[in-house]
């Protein structure tokens, strides 16, 4: 098979491919950052939940909840 593309067209296609690959890598990095932000929010939510449980139910309720974590 022969190609009728000129060297300039081949270079333009290569540049588009490189830009697309870079965009995909940047998108993946942003997604990873977002997931790590979600992990931080989940940890904060757990902490606030235990603090609320401690305020409402007392220290004994927190101890009971912590002791049941391995069973989840």
For each residue, the residues with C-beta under 8 A, 3 or more apart:
1:
2:
3: 10
4:
5: 9 10 13
6: 9 10
7: 10 11
8: 11 12
9: 5 6 12 13
10: 3 5 6 7 13 14
11: 7 8 14 15
12: 8 9 15 16
13: 5 9 10 16 17
14: 10 11 17 18
15: 11 12 18 19
16: 12 13 19 20
17: 13 14 20 21
18: 14 15 21 22
19: 15 16 22 23
20: 16 17 23 24
21: 17 18 24 25
22: 18 19 25 26
23: 19 20 26 27
24: 20 21 27 28
25: 21 22 28 29
26: 22 23 29 30
27: 23 24 30 31
28: 24 25 31 32
29: 25 26 32 33
30: 26 27 33 34
31: 27 28 34 35
32: 28 29 35 36
33: 29 30 36 37
34: 30 31 37 38
35: 31 32 38 39
36: 32 33 39 40
37: 33 34 40 41
38: 34 35 41 42
39: 35 36 42 43
40: 36 37 43 44
41: 37 38 44 45
42: 38 39 45 46
43: 39 40 46 47
44: 40 41 47 48
45: 41 42 48 49
46: 42 43 49 50
47: 43 44 50 51
48: 44 45 51 52
49: 45 46 52 53
50: 46 47 53 54 62 65 66
51: 47 48 54 55
52: 48 49 55 56
53: 49 50 56 57 61 62 65
54: 50 51 57 58 59 61 62
55: 51 52
56: 52 53 61
57: 53 54 60 61 62
58: 54 61 62
59: 54 62 63
60: 57 63 64
61: 53 54 56 57 58 64 65
62: 50 53 54 57 58 59 65 66
63: 59 60 66 67
64: 60 61 67 68
65: 50 53 61 62 68 69
66: 50 62 63 69
67: 63 64
68: 64 65 71 72
69: 65 66 72
70:
71: 68
72: 68 69
